[in-house]
Structures are given as C-alpha cells and as structure tokens.
Amino acid sequence: MQTFFTEEQLEDPGIARSNEILRACVHCGFCTATCPTYQVLGDELDSPRGRIYLIKDMLESGRPADEKTVKHIDRCLSCLACMTTCPSGVHYMHLVDHARAHIEKTYKRPLMDRMLRWTLARILPYPGRFRLALLGAKIGKPFRGLIPDARLRAMLDMAPERIPPVSRNDDAQVFPAIGARKKRVALMTGCAQRALDTDINDATIRLLRRLGCEVVVAKGQGCCGALTHHMGKEAEAHGTAARNIRAWVREMDGEGLDAVVINTSGCGTTVKDYGHMFRLGDMAGDAARVSAIAVDVSELLMQLDLPEGGQGMRVAYHAACSLQHGQQIKTYPKDLLKRAGFEVVEPADSHLCCGSAGTYNLMQPEISAKLKDRKIRTLEAKTPEVIAAGNIGCMMQIGSGTEVPVVHTVELLDWATGGPRPRKMAEAV
C-alpha cells in the first residue's frame, strides 16, 4: 500500500510503525474471509482491509477521529484472525492499537459511552472492585427489563450465578515444587479471573507444583493492562504493565525465573508484547526481558513430563483467538489433553471468535451475541461432555449460553494427574 506521510509525521515513532504496517498491505482481501465482523455485518468497512483504509486516511491527514471511523474501529474484536490469514505479514494488532490510542486522544464520545468506558476501566482490572460490581449486578438482574441500554443489560448478564470465594493462592507467596525442582516460574494471577473463577489459578498451581515447578506469585503484579490498552487508554495500560515488569524483574534478578506463566491467553498476548509497548522508554530493556520469558501455560506444560492418562472423556476444545491468532499456539492444548487421555474434538470454523474479546461483549452486545450463538451451536454439534478453553473471557461467554460445563484446559489436566474433579463439572452432574 502506498502511503503519503510527511517527514515530520514520520518522526513520531507511532506513525513510523503504522507506516511500516500499512506499506506491507497489498489489498488482497484474504483477511475478509476470516473476519468475524465482516461475516456478520457484510460491510467492507467492518473488515480488516476496510479498517486499514480508514486508519490510513485518519493518520495521514493528521485529523481527529470522526464518528464513522470510530464506529468501525470499535466494532473490531482484535481477534487477530486477519494476522493468521495475511500472506504479507501485516501486523494489524499494532496498527489498530495505534488507531485506538489516536481515537482516545482526539475524539469526544457521547456521554453514555464515556461513562461506560470509564466505569469498565475503573472496575474490571481491580478484583476487589469487580467482585463488588458482580454482587451489584446479581442484585440488579431482576430489574433487567427496565434498563433501556443493551450494554447495561449485557453487564448484568455477565454476573455469574455463583461468585467464587477469594482464593488465598492469589496473594504474593512462593509455592514449593513437589519433589525435585525442575523450574522456578512466576504465575500471573491476573485481575478479572481472580473475581470470576478462582479455580483456574488454584488448578494451575497444583499442576505445576506436581510437575516439579516452584511457583511464585510475585508481590506487586496484577492486571496485564490489556483491558485499558484495547480502549486506547495508553497511560493507564502502561502503568499497570510497568508494575508487572518491575515485580517480575525483581524475581528475575533475585532467585531467578525460568518463565512468566500466563493462563489467560488474552493477557499472554499483551505480556508478550511488552517489549514493543515499552520499546522507547527507560523500561525498554526490562520489558523485553519479561516478554522473552513470557509463556502460555500450555507452552510450559509441553516442556514438562505430563504423565499419560486414560480419562476417555469427550472434550470440545475451543481455541481462544488470543491463543491461536495472537500467540500462534494452535496444537499444544489439544496435544496435552490427548496425552492425558481425553478424546478431543473441535467445532466447525474453530478459527472464528466467540464474541467475548475483552470488553467487546459489553460494548458491542448485539454483534457479540450473534458470534456467541454461532460458536455454541458448533461446539454443541460435537456432543461433548465438557468444553475446554484457555481464556477466562471465552469461558464466561460460552458458559453463559450452554448447559455443557465449560472449564479451563489446566483444570482438566490437573484432574487427570491427581487433582480434584473440576467444580463446574461436578455441579453439572
């Protein structure tokens, strides 16, 4: 793609990076075939190629974002299926992130939009506040029909029937390996996951210890920054990310770390990108060090001696977009489940998003609902006994529309190697 940025514009590192990405695009349109919003809406401007043209025009002209551009950028899931499909290696993630930051700086949203986005940014990354909000949503559910705004109704619908108790495993501490220590790893316990489903971190710690890992929950670590990053709120996202970097670097420079382990793939995609996010500042070196050892839990488990099992249960595996497209991890979770003895099946169009996408299901509930319904139909068509996924957002999204229990992959692997039967499966019996 030909671009026309001025020399002065290209002095801005963000513009320079976006120019590189834009010039890699050859207009082929392969991305439209795998874009969920294009499939649902049928509008070229709701495809990656269409959004790329909108972003190019906005950035080249140096103008503030307009309503049309904002509408179509907001409809992007950031599922990154386009990056998997693209034959030219267009790094759409960095481009759309830059566009969102530009929108946040130059566009004044309607009052209700600003209030909703402010509320989400002040609640979701903080487990304590999120728990209180979930309790309030449960209380407000009976009055759902009186609420005119679909986004507010979606927030009420998000509240699970059961709010899990606080897990002490999320506190800063060290869990020794069982038997000989093979690795020392830091576990990112996250933010929303600590409020929505504490079983995931508990199962991860049990499983890793059983396989010879000393597991560190580092003091000061918390939200990865993804939720605010995808809203274009750069300062807030970088602030929370910087706290994680400092927390993990202290461990790296102390007793050392073999890996930073992440069991929520949306967070993993962001942490692996810390090196890019901080490439221009004083933290560039430390951020790059953290990104270099950041791994999804399935990557680490492939390095360990997971014993073979014989569970024999039929598991439908849902591939989270942030795992299969954002991190290009496609086979590891399925390989691990098979090794543990599970029968693994995949739904049709497994490359397509379930519609969760961070806060997308709250901000774009109508499109999200269509994607969720399609994903659940394809999963249930495989008649599974349980659905497994590697991302809390996907688990909540799919679990809200099916009677089939939805659990994290590590919960099944923990169970297969001596841990307890996953609670959600026990409750479904």
Order of alpha helices (4+ residues) and beta strands (2+ residues): alpha-alpha-alpha-alpha-alpha-alpha-alpha-alpha-alpha-alpha-beta-beta-alpha-alpha-beta-alpha-alpha-beta-alpha-alpha-alpha-beta-alpha-beta-alpha-beta-alpha-alpha-beta-alpha-beta-alpha-alpha
